[in-house]
């Protein structure tokens, strides 16, 4: 039971929200012009759409419309000496760019759909002047989409906010001090002296600020709370390795073209935060995703490469995309690994050592053999926590496949890749880790995915306060690969799970979108036959092997094996567009096969492309013939 009467506690509990509102003081409005188009246009064509002059409350687009926004204004003289920012919310996602069109940072509407138990998704702050003189001109461009993180048109696509504001540094910092301490109160036991002391300090601060919520008063309040945030945990029994993450569904509730734009928003935001927070480590998976950045945002890709080389941006996983593992053929899974590992090696000089599939709908028992054959050491997911009936019994274990091959597996104990990185996150990581008696480390991924920019400033401010805070497991930022390098040598300590990792959810996805599944299989078979024909033509000296064409086709087929496309969980537009592309890819593959089979000598040849000897009756110009052809061979 608390020492304080409920009204005083309630006032203290409301303090976090009061500070969040007070940290930014609006000092003026921006003038807004938008040029709206149905599909994205580049920066040099930004004024080619339908022009709109907008004020907050006016709608600018329909679902998946695009627009270039131009925000202009002047910093008021009374803001001299203060930090000035822009507050922008277009009821959608946006990418702020510089005067050359280069990505600067991503924005997300405050009302976006999200699991609010994990925090708030909105990103609306654009830093402008650390110490304004007053009178500065503001001139911002942003490339926007009329969709939230989950492909929904919010608030009728209205411009919600376009303002200049002063950020009050002490109120801003106190906001996170109070938030972290209140969350810690909620996870500490009721009899804890630490909890009672934190409550006392928070009530004291709330009383002091009730009628005097100013930046100067906030500085004094921070001094009251500082000793509580300075308490250390001592020798930890469990250390949590945390890395920023922004899980990216390459298509789902939005089309692929929007994923590319989501990627630019996400990486730009992560790169800006790396400049401000020197301890920040961020990771992203899927070479296809990086390839899009290289193709569409080459300067941004150069920045990504520099941070990878620095060791602060981690490339994660070994597959070309985070693929479904139940529908694709074995050769497709091999190609996912081949092209994925090759991309990381060629682009960044990195040899991927783990499979990163946090959101896939179950995992084939064939995977351990394939992963170990690809020289991988570990596998990471969290999706099994979504099962509806049975609780999976382990978080760290040895996974044994069909042939007896074993690989170390780790499931995120927090059961999410979108951690808010609050005290409750660390407490759950410890309490929900059934293997904590065998392991002294666990992995945690924090941030907001699907275009949300990964971690916001809130995640990184919380981490600065949490590092070794008393009452919680110790947390440190590091690359996930370093975590696994420490864990893999201990693999023999952990229990064994034999066979498929079955997800008790999403079962209906394997009976939907049958045309997509049919095309996938037809292309897998067609590519096999075409590659064999091309190899025979090369061996006979009749034609060059079209390796670049095969790789291009394979990579697009692998893209559509993404776990929200091939299984059948995406919106209609994704399938309309991918089915059209499947038809083109199949025609190209059949043309490659035809060219290979007719290259050189035109004498009829009987080919057996299967892995066993075959004897068949064939109808020829000279009548019926009984022909036997060895496996993977041909005969005249």
C-alpha positions as CSV (number, residue, x, y, z in Angstrom):
1,X,0.0,0.0,0.0
2,X,1.3,3.5,-0.9
3,X,2.3,5.9,1.9
4,X,0.4,8.7,0.1
5,X,-3.3,9.4,-0.4
6,X,-4.7,8.6,-3.8
7,X,-5.2,12.2,-5.0
8,X,-1.5,13.0,-4.6
9,X,-0.5,9.8,-6.3
10,X,-2.8,10.5,-9.2
11,X,-1.4,13.9,-9.6
12,X,2.1,12.4,-9.7
13,X,1.0,9.7,-12.2
14,X,-0.4,12.4,-14.5
15,X,3.0,14.2,-14.5
16,X,4.4,12.3,-17.4
17,X,1.6,13.4,-19.7
18,X,1.9,17.0,-18.5
19,X,5.6,17.1,-19.2
20,X,5.1,15.6,-22.6
21,X,2.8,18.4,-23.5
22,X,4.9,21.1,-21.9
23,X,8.2,20.1,-23.4
24,X,7.3,21.7,-26.7
25,X,5.8,25.2,-26.8
26,X,4.2,26.3,-30.1
27,X,5.4,29.7,-31.2
28,X,4.1,30.0,-34.7
29,X,2.5,28.3,-37.7
30,X,4.0,27.3,-40.9
31,X,2.7,28.0,-44.4
32,X,1.9,24.7,-46.2
33,X,1.7,23.9,-49.9
34,X,1.3,20.4,-51.2
35,X,1.5,18.9,-54.7
36,X,-0.6,15.6,-54.8
37,X,0.0,12.7,-57.2
38,X,-1.5,9.1,-57.2
39,X,2.0,7.6,-57.3
40,X,5.4,8.8,-56.0
41,X,7.4,11.3,-58.1
42,X,11.1,12.3,-57.6
43,X,12.3,15.4,-56.0
44,X,13.0,17.2,-59.3
45,X,9.3,16.7,-60.2
46,X,7.9,17.6,-56.8
47,X,5.6,20.4,-58.1
48,X,4.1,18.3,-60.9
49,X,1.0,17.2,-59.0
50,X,-2.2,19.0,-58.1
51,X,-1.4,22.0,-56.0
52,X,-3.1,22.6,-52.7
53,X,-2.7,25.4,-50.1
54,X,-3.4,23.8,-46.7
55,X,-4.1,24.7,-43.2
56,X,-4.6,22.2,-40.3
57,X,-7.9,20.4,-40.6
58,X,-7.9,20.3,-44.4
59,X,-7.7,16.9,-46.2
60,X,-5.1,16.5,-48.8
61,X,-5.3,12.9,-50.2
62,X,-7.0,9.5,-50.4
63,X,-5.4,6.2,-49.3
64,X,-1.9,5.7,-50.8
65,X,-1.9,9.1,-52.5
66,X,1.4,10.8,-52.5
67,X,2.4,14.5,-52.1
68,X,5.4,16.7,-51.9
69,X,4.8,19.1,-49.0
70,X,6.5,22.5,-48.7
71,X,6.6,24.1,-45.3
72,X,7.8,27.7,-44.9
73,X,7.9,30.2,-42.1
74,X,10.1,32.5,-40.0
75,X,11.4,32.0,-36.4
76,X,9.8,34.6,-34.2
77,X,12.2,37.1,-32.5
78,X,11.0,35.9,-29.0
79,X,12.6,32.5,-29.7
80,X,16.1,33.9,-29.6
81,X,18.4,31.8,-27.6
82,X,16.1,28.8,-27.6
83,X,16.1,25.5,-29.4
84,X,13.6,25.6,-32.2
85,X,11.9,22.7,-33.9
86,X,9.1,22.1,-36.4
87,X,6.1,19.9,-35.4
88,X,4.6,18.3,-38.5
89,X,1.8,15.7,-38.7
90,X,0.2,15.1,-42.2
91,X,-2.0,12.1,-41.1
92,X,0.4,9.8,-42.9
93,X,4.1,9.0,-43.2
94,X,6.6,11.5,-44.6
95,X,10.3,11.9,-45.5
96,X,11.9,15.2,-44.8
97,X,14.7,15.9,-47.3
98,X,17.4,18.5,-47.7
99,X,17.7,21.1,-50.5
100,X,19.0,18.4,-52.9
101,X,16.3,15.9,-52.1
102,X,18.5,13.7,-49.9
103,X,16.7,12.0,-47.0
104,X,17.0,13.6,-43.6
105,X,14.5,12.0,-41.3
106,X,11.1,10.2,-41.3
107,X,7.9,11.3,-39.8
108,X,4.9,9.3,-38.6
109,X,1.4,10.6,-37.8
110,X,0.5,10.6,-34.1
111,X,-2.7,8.8,-34.7
112,X,-1.2,5.9,-36.6
113,X,-2.4,2.4,-35.8
114,X,0.0,0.6,-33.4
115,X,0.1,-1.7,-30.3
116,X,-0.1,1.2,-27.8
117,X,0.9,-1.1,-25.0
118,X,4.4,-0.8,-26.6
119,X,4.3,3.0,-26.7
120,X,3.2,5.7,-29.2
121,X,4.3,5.5,-32.8
122,X,4.2,9.2,-33.7
123,X,7.3,11.0,-34.9
124,X,6.5,14.7,-35.6
125,X,9.6,16.6,-34.4
126,X,12.0,18.1,-37.0
127,X,15.0,19.8,-35.3
128,X,15.8,23.2,-36.9
129,X,18.1,25.4,-34.8
130,X,19.9,24.4,-31.6
131,X,20.1,28.1,-30.5
132,X,18.0,30.3,-32.6
133,X,18.8,34.0,-33.2
134,X,15.2,34.9,-34.2
135,X,14.2,35.8,-37.7
136,X,15.7,32.7,-39.4
137,X,13.8,31.5,-42.5
138,X,12.3,28.0,-42.4
139,X,12.1,26.1,-45.7
140,X,11.3,22.4,-45.5
141,X,10.3,19.8,-48.2
142,X,8.8,16.4,-47.3
143,X,7.7,13.5,-49.5
144,X,4.5,12.1,-47.9
145,X,2.2,9.2,-48.2
146,X,-1.5,9.2,-47.3
147,X,-1.2,6.1,-45.1
148,X,-0.2,5.3,-41.6
149,X,2.2,2.5,-40.5
150,X,-0.4,-0.1,-41.3
151,X,-1.8,1.1,-44.6
152,X,-4.8,3.0,-43.1
153,X,-6.0,6.5,-44.0
154,X,-6.3,8.2,-40.7
155,X,-8.3,11.4,-39.9
156,X,-9.5,11.6,-43.5
157,X,-6.0,12.5,-44.6
158,X,-6.0,15.9,-42.9
159,X,-3.0,18.1,-42.2
160,X,-3.0,17.9,-38.4
161,X,-0.1,20.1,-37.5
162,X,2.5,22.3,-39.1
163,X,4.0,24.6,-36.4
164,X,7.2,26.0,-35.0
165,X,8.0,25.3,-31.4
166,X,10.5,25.8,-28.7
167,X,11.9,22.7,-27.0
168,X,12.4,23.3,-23.3
169,X,15.5,21.1,-22.4
170,X,14.8,20.6,-18.7
171,X,11.1,19.8,-19.2
172,X,12.0,17.5,-22.0
173,X,14.6,15.6,-20.0
174,X,12.4,15.5,-16.9
175,X,9.7,13.9,-19.0
176,X,11.9,10.8,-19.5
177,X,13.2,10.8,-15.9
178,X,9.6,10.6,-14.6
179,X,8.5,8.1,-17.2
180,X,11.3,5.7,-16.5
181,X,10.8,6.0,-12.7
182,X,7.1,5.5,-12.8
183,X,7.4,2.5,-15.0
184,X,10.0,1.1,-12.5
185,X,7.5,1.7,-9.6
186,X,5.1,-0.6,-11.5
187,X,7.5,-3.5,-11.7
188,X,9.0,-3.3,-8.2
189,X,7.4,-5.3,-5.5
190,X,5.0,-3.5,-3.2
191,X,7.2,-4.0,-0.1
192,X,10.3,-2.6,-1.8
193,X,12.1,0.3,-0.1
194,X,13.3,1.4,-3.5
195,X,9.7,1.6,-4.8
196,X,8.6,3.6,-1.7
197,X,11.5,6.1,-2.1
198,X,10.7,6.6,-5.8
199,X,7.1,7.2,-5.1
200,X,8.0,9.8,-2.4
201,X,10.3,11.6,-4.8
202,X,7.7,11.6,-7.6
203,X,5.0,12.9,-5.4
204,X,7.3,15.6,-4.1
205,X,8.2,16.7,-7.6
206,X,4.6,16.6,-8.8
207,X,3.6,18.9,-5.8
208,X,6.4,21.3,-6.7
209,X,5.4,21.5,-10.3
210,X,1.6,21.6,-9.9
211,X,1.4,25.4,-10.2
212,X,4.9,26.1,-11.7
213,X,5.6,23.9,-14.7
214,X,8.5,25.8,-16.0
215,X,11.9,24.9,-17.4
216,X,13.7,26.3,-14.4
217,X,11.4,24.4,-12.0
218,X,12.0,21.3,-14.0
219,X,15.8,21.7,-13.5
220,X,15.2,21.6,-9.8
221,X,13.0,18.6,-10.0
222,X,15.6,16.7,-12.0
223,X,18.0,17.2,-9.0
224,X,15.5,15.6,-6.7
225,X,15.2,12.5,-9.0
226,X,18.9,12.2,-10.0
227,X,20.0,10.1,-7.0
228,X,17.2,7.5,-7.7
229,X,18.3,7.2,-11.4
230,X,21.9,6.9,-10.2
231,X,21.2,3.8,-8.1
232,X,23.1,0.8,-9.5
233,X,22.2,-2.9,-9.7
234,X,25.6,-4.4,-8.8
235,X,26.6,-7.8,-10.2
236,X,23.8,-8.9,-12.6
237,X,22.4,-12.4,-12.8
238,X,21.0,-11.5,-16.3
239,X,22.4,-9.0,-18.8
240,X,20.1,-7.9,-21.7
241,X,21.8,-7.1,-25.0
242,X,19.6,-4.5,-26.7
243,X,19.8,-3.3,-30.3
244,X,17.5,-0.9,-32.1
245,X,15.4,-2.5,-34.8
246,X,12.7,-1.6,-37.3
247,X,11.1,-4.8,-38.6
248,X,10.1,-4.2,-42.2
249,X,7.4,-6.1,-44.0
250,X,8.3,-5.8,-47.6
251,X,4.6,-5.8,-48.5
252,X,1.6,-6.4,-46.4
253,X,-1.1,-3.8,-45.8
254,X,0.6,-1.5,-48.4
255,X,2.1,-2.1,-51.9
256,X,5.8,-2.8,-52.5
257,X,6.4,0.8,-53.8
258,X,5.4,2.1,-50.4
259,X,7.9,-0.3,-48.7
260,X,10.7,1.4,-50.6
261,X,9.7,4.8,-49.2
262,X,9.2,3.4,-45.7
263,X,12.8,2.1,-45.9
264,X,14.1,5.6,-46.7
265,X,12.2,7.1,-43.8
266,X,13.4,4.4,-41.5
267,X,17.1,4.5,-42.4
268,X,17.2,8.3,-42.4
269,X,15.7,8.5,-38.9
270,X,18.2,5.9,-37.6
271,X,21.1,7.7,-39.1
272,X,20.1,11.0,-37.6
273,X,19.7,9.4,-34.2
274,X,23.2,7.9,-34.5
275,X,24.6,11.4,-34.8
276,X,22.9,12.5,-31.6
277,X,23.3,9.3,-29.5
278,X,26.8,7.9,-29.7
279,X,25.9,4.6,-28.0
280,X,23.1,3.9,-30.4
281,X,23.3,0.6,-32.3
282,X,20.7,-0.2,-35.0
283,X,20.1,-3.3,-37.1
284,X,18.1,-4.2,-40.2
285,X,17.7,-7.4,-42.2
286,X,16.9,-8.5,-45.7
287,X,19.4,-7.7,-48.6
288,X,16.4,-6.9,-50.9
289,X,15.6,-4.0,-48.6
290,X,19.1,-2.7,-48.8
291,X,19.2,-3.2,-52.6
292,X,16.2,-0.9,-52.9
293,X,18.0,1.8,-50.9
294,X,21.0,1.4,-53.1
295,X,18.9,1.7,-56.3
296,X,16.5,4.5,-55.2
297,X,18.5,6.4,-52.5
298,X,22.2,6.0,-53.4
299,X,23.5,8.8,-51.1
300,X,21.5,7.3,-48.2
301,X,23.0,3.9,-49.0
302,X,26.5,5.4,-48.7
303,X,25.6,6.7,-45.2
304,X,24.3,3.2,-44.3
305,X,27.6,1.6,-45.5
306,X,29.6,4.0,-43.4
307,X,27.7,3.1,-40.3
308,X,28.0,-0.6,-41.1
309,X,31.8,-0.2,-41.4
310,X,31.8,1.7,-38.1
311,X,30.2,-1.2,-36.4
312,X,27.0,0.6,-35.3
313,X,24.6,-0.5,-38.0
314,X,24.2,-4.2,-38.1
315,X,23.1,-6.2,-41.2
316,X,21.0,-9.1,-39.9
317,X,20.1,-12.5,-41.1
318,X,21.2,-14.5,-44.1
319,X,18.2,-14.8,-46.4
320,X,17.4,-12.5,-49.3
321,X,14.1,-11.7,-47.6
322,X,12.5,-12.9,-44.4
323,X,10.9,-15.7,-46.4
324,X,8.1,-18.1,-45.6
325,X,9.6,-21.5,-45.0
326,X,6.7,-23.9,-45.5
327,X,5.6,-23.2,-49.2
328,X,8.9,-22.6,-51.0
329,X,10.8,-25.6,-52.4
330,X,14.1,-26.5,-50.9
331,X,16.0,-25.0,-53.8
332,X,14.3,-21.6,-53.1
333,X,15.4,-21.7,-49.5
334,X,18.9,-22.5,-50.7
335,X,18.8,-19.5,-53.1
336,X,17.5,-17.3,-50.3
337,X,20.6,-18.1,-48.3
338,X,22.9,-18.0,-51.3
339,X,21.9,-14.6,-52.6
340,X,21.5,-13.2,-49.0
341,X,24.9,-14.2,-47.8
342,X,26.5,-13.1,-51.1
343,X,25.0,-9.6,-50.9
344,X,26.3,-9.0,-47.4
345,X,29.7,-10.3,-48.4
346,X,30.0,-8.3,-51.6
347,X,28.5,-5.1,-50.3
348,X,29.9,-4.9,-46.7
349,X,32.5,-7.7,-46.4
350,X,30.4,-9.5,-43.8
351,X,29.9,-13.2,-43.5
352,X,26.4,-13.7,-42.1
353,X,26.3,-16.3,-39.3
354,X,22.6,-16.4,-38.3
355,X,19.1,-16.7,-39.7
356,X,16.8,-13.8,-38.7
357,X,13.1,-14.6,-39.0
358,X,11.2,-12.9,-36.2
359,X,7.8,-12.9,-37.9
360,X,7.5,-16.0,-40.1
361,X,4.5,-18.3,-39.8
362,X,6.3,-21.4,-38.5
363,X,9.6,-23.0,-39.4
364,X,10.2,-26.1,-41.5
365,X,12.2,-29.0,-39.9
366,X,14.4,-28.9,-43.0
367,X,15.9,-25.6,-41.9
368,X,18.6,-26.7,-39.4
369,X,20.3,-28.8,-42.1
370,X,20.2,-26.0,-44.6
371,X,21.4,-23.4,-42.2
372,X,24.4,-25.4,-41.0
373,X,25.2,-26.3,-44.6
374,X,25.3,-22.5,-45.3
375,X,27.8,-22.2,-42.3
376,X,25.3,-20.5,-40.0
377,X,25.6,-20.9,-36.3
378,X,22.3,-19.6,-34.9
379,X,18.6,-18.9,-35.5
380,X,16.4,-16.1,-34.0
381,X,12.7,-15.5,-33.9
382,X,9.9,-14.6,-31.5
383,X,6.9,-15.6,-33.6
384,X,6.2,-18.8,-31.6
385,X,5.0,-16.6,-28.8
386,X,1.9,-15.9,-31.0
387,X,0.6,-19.5,-30.7
388,X,-3.0,-19.6,-29.5
389,X,-3.0,-22.9,-27.6
390,X,0.3,-24.2,-26.3
391,X,3.1,-22.1,-24.9
392,X,6.5,-23.0,-26.4
393,X,8.6,-24.3,-23.5
394,X,12.0,-22.7,-24.3
395,X,13.6,-19.4,-25.3
396,X,17.1,-20.7,-25.8
397,X,17.5,-24.2,-27.1
398,X,19.1,-26.5,-29.6
399,X,16.9,-27.1,-32.6
400,X,17.3,-30.5,-34.3
401,X,16.1,-30.9,-37.9
402,X,15.0,-33.9,-40.0
403,X,18.5,-35.3,-40.6
404,X,19.6,-34.8,-37.0
405,X,21.5,-31.5,-37.6
406,X,21.3,-29.1,-34.7
407,X,21.5,-25.3,-34.5
408,X,21.3,-22.9,-31.6
409,X,18.0,-21.0,-31.5
410,X,17.0,-18.0,-29.4
411,X,13.5,-16.6,-29.0
412,X,13.2,-13.0,-27.7
413,X,12.0,-13.4,-24.1
414,X,10.0,-10.1,-24.3
415,X,7.9,-11.7,-27.1
416,X,8.2,-8.7,-29.4
417,X,10.6,-7.0,-31.8
418,X,9.0,-3.6,-31.0
419,X,10.1,-3.2,-27.4
420,X,9.5,0.2,-25.7
421,X,12.7,-0.4,-23.7
422,X,11.1,0.6,-20.4
423,X,11.6,-1.0,-17.0
424,X,8.7,-3.4,-17.7
425,X,10.6,-4.5,-20.9
426,X,13.6,-5.6,-18.8
427,X,11.4,-7.1,-16.1
428,X,9.5,-9.2,-18.6
429,X,12.7,-10.3,-20.3
430,X,13.8,-11.8,-17.0
431,X,10.5,-13.2,-15.8
432,X,9.5,-14.6,-19.2
433,X,12.8,-16.4,-19.8
434,X,12.4,-20.1,-18.8
435,X,16.0,-20.8,-19.6
436,X,17.4,-18.1,-17.3
437,X,18.8,-20.8,-15.0
438,X,21.1,-21.8,-17.9
439,X,21.8,-18.5,-19.6
440,X,23.0,-15.2,-18.2
441,X,22.2,-13.1,-21.3
442,X,19.1,-12.4,-23.4
443,X,18.5,-10.4,-26.6
444,X,16.0,-7.5,-26.8
445,X,15.0,-5.5,-30.0
446,X,13.6,-2.1,-29.4
447,X,11.9,0.4,-31.8
448,X,9.0,0.8,-34.2
449,X,8.9,-1.1,-37.5
450,X,7.1,-1.0,-40.8
451,X,8.2,2.6,-41.6
452,X,8.1,3.8,-38.0
453,X,11.8,4.7,-38.1
454,X,12.8,2.1,-35.5
455,X,13.7,3.7,-32.2
456,X,12.6,7.2,-31.6
457,X,14.3,9.6,-29.2
458,X,12.1,8.2,-26.4
459,X,13.7,4.8,-26.7
460,X,17.2,6.2,-26.6
461,X,16.5,8.6,-23.8
462,X,15.1,5.7,-21.7
463,X,18.2,3.6,-22.4
464,X,20.4,6.4,-21.1
465,X,18.6,6.1,-17.8
466,X,18.3,2.3,-17.7
467,X,21.8,1.0,-18.3
468,X,22.5,-0.5,-14.8
469,X,19.5,0.8,-12.9
470,X,18.9,-0.9,-9.5
471,X,16.0,-3.3,-9.4
472,X,16.4,-4.4,-13.1
473,X,18.6,-6.7,-15.2
474,X,21.5,-4.8,-16.7
475,X,21.0,-3.6,-20.3
476,X,23.7,-2.7,-22.8
477,X,23.5,-1.7,-26.5
478,X,25.5,-4.0,-28.7
479,X,25.2,-5.9,-32.0
480,X,23.2,-9.1,-31.9
481,X,26.0,-11.0,-33.6
482,X,28.2,-10.2,-30.5
483,X,25.4,-11.6,-28.3
484,X,25.3,-14.8,-30.3
485,X,29.1,-15.1,-30.3
486,X,28.9,-15.3,-26.6
487,X,25.9,-17.7,-26.5
488,X,26.9,-20.2,-29.2
489,X,29.9,-21.7,-27.3
490,X,27.4,-22.5,-24.5
491,X,25.0,-24.4,-26.8
492,X,25.5,-27.8,-25.2
493,X,23.9,-26.5,-22.0
494,X,20.5,-25.9,-23.5
495,X,17.6,-28.3,-24.1
496,X,16.8,-29.8,-27.4
497,X,13.7,-29.4,-29.6
498,X,13.3,-32.0,-32.3
499,X,11.4,-31.2,-35.6
500,X,9.2,-28.5,-37.0
501,X,8.6,-25.3,-35.1
502,X,4.8,-25.1,-35.7
503,X,3.0,-21.8,-35.2
504,X,-0.5,-22.3,-33.9
505,X,-1.8,-19.2,-35.7
506,X,-2.3,-17.9,-39.3
507,X,-3.2,-21.4,-40.5
508,X,-5.6,-20.0,-43.1
509,X,-2.8,-18.2,-45.0
510,X,-1.8,-21.6,-46.5
511,X,-5.1,-22.0,-48.3
512,X,-5.4,-18.4,-49.7
513,X,-4.1,-16.7,-52.8
514,X,-3.8,-20.0,-54.7
515,X,-2.8,-18.3,-58.0
516,X,0.3,-16.8,-56.2
517,X,1.2,-20.2,-54.8
518,X,0.7,-21.8,-58.2
519,X,2.9,-19.3,-60.0
520,X,5.6,-19.7,-57.3
521,X,5.7,-23.4,-57.9
522,X,5.6,-23.1,-61.7
523,X,8.5,-20.7,-61.6
524,X,10.5,-22.8,-59.2
525,X,10.1,-25.7,-61.7
526,X,10.6,-23.6,-64.8
527,X,13.8,-22.1,-63.4
528,X,15.2,-25.5,-62.6
529,X,14.5,-26.7,-66.2
530,X,15.9,-23.5,-67.8
531,X,19.1,-23.6,-65.7
532,X,19.7,-27.2,-66.6
533,X,19.1,-26.5,-70.3
534,X,21.4,-23.5,-70.1
535,X,24.1,-25.5,-68.4
536,X,23.9,-28.2,-71.1
537,X,24.2,-25.5,-73.8
538,X,27.3,-24.0,-72.0
539,X,28.9,-27.5,-71.6
540,X,28.3,-28.2,-75.3
541,X,29.9,-24.8,-76.3
542,X,26.6,-23.8,-77.9
543,X,25.8,-20.7,-75.8
544,X,26.9,-18.6,-72.9
545,X,25.3,-19.2,-69.6
546,X,22.8,-16.3,-68.9
547,X,23.7,-16.0,-65.2
548,X,22.6,-12.4,-64.8
549,X,19.2,-13.1,-66.2
550,X,18.7,-16.1,-63.9
551,X,19.8,-14.2,-60.9
552,X,17.5,-11.3,-61.6
553,X,14.5,-13.6,-62.1
554,X,15.3,-15.7,-59.0
555,X,15.6,-12.6,-56.8
556,X,12.2,-11.4,-57.8
557,X,10.7,-14.8,-57.2
558,X,12.4,-14.8,-53.8
559,X,10.9,-11.4,-53.0
560,X,7.4,-12.8,-53.5
561,X,8.2,-15.6,-51.1
562,X,8.3,-13.0,-48.3
563,X,6.2,-14.2,-45.4
564,X,3.3,-11.7,-46.0
565,X,3.1,-12.3,-49.8
566,X,3.4,-16.0,-50.6
567,X,1.4,-17.3,-47.6
568,X,-1.5,-15.0,-48.5
569,X,-1.8,-12.3,-45.9
570,X,-1.3,-9.1,-47.9
571,X,-3.8,-6.7,-49.5
572,X,-5.3,-7.2,-52.9
573,X,-3.1,-4.6,-54.6
574,X,0.0,-6.6,-53.6
575,X,-1.3,-9.7,-55.4
576,X,-2.6,-7.8,-58.5
577,X,0.9,-6.4,-59.0
578,X,2.8,-9.6,-58.2
579,X,0.6,-11.8,-60.4
580,X,1.3,-9.5,-63.3
581,X,5.0,-9.8,-62.6
582,X,4.8,-13.6,-62.2
583,X,3.4,-13.9,-65.7
584,X,6.3,-11.8,-67.1
585,X,8.9,-13.8,-65.2
586,X,7.5,-17.1,-66.3
587,X,7.6,-16.0,-69.9
588,X,11.2,-14.9,-69.6
589,X,12.2,-18.1,-67.9
590,X,10.6,-20.2,-70.6
591,X,12.3,-18.1,-73.3
592,X,15.6,-18.7,-71.7
593,X,15.0,-22.4,-71.7
594,X,13.9,-22.4,-75.3
595,X,17.0,-20.5,-76.3
596,X,19.2,-22.9,-74.5
597,X,17.5,-26.0,-75.9
598,X,17.7,-24.7,-79.5
599,X,21.3,-23.4,-79.3
600,X,23.9,-25.2,-81.5
601,X,23.1,-28.6,-83.0
602,X,19.4,-28.9,-83.8
603,X,19.4,-32.7,-83.7
604,X,16.6,-34.0,-81.3
605,X,17.8,-34.8,-77.9
606,X,16.0,-36.7,-75.1
607,X,16.7,-35.1,-71.7
608,X,16.1,-36.4,-68.2
609,X,16.2,-33.6,-65.8
610,X,15.2,-35.7,-62.8
611,X,17.5,-37.3,-60.2
612,X,16.9,-40.9,-61.2
613,X,17.1,-43.0,-64.3
614,X,14.0,-43.0,-66.4
615,X,12.7,-45.3,-69.2
616,X,9.8,-44.0,-71.3
617,X,8.1,-44.6,-74.6
618,X,8.4,-41.7,-77.0
619,X,6.5,-40.9,-80.2
620,X,9.0,-39.8,-82.9
621,X,8.9,-39.3,-86.6
622,X,10.1,-42.8,-87.1
623,X,7.5,-44.3,-84.7
624,X,7.5,-45.3,-81.1
625,X,10.8,-45.7,-79.3
626,X,11.6,-47.0,-75.8
627,X,14.3,-44.7,-74.4
628,X,16.3,-45.0,-71.2
629,X,18.2,-41.9,-69.9
630,X,20.3,-41.7,-66.8
631,X,19.7,-39.1,-64.1
632,X,20.5,-35.5,-65.1
633,X,21.6,-36.7,-68.6
634,X,20.6,-36.5,-72.2
635,X,20.8,-38.8,-75.2
636,X,20.4,-38.4,-78.9
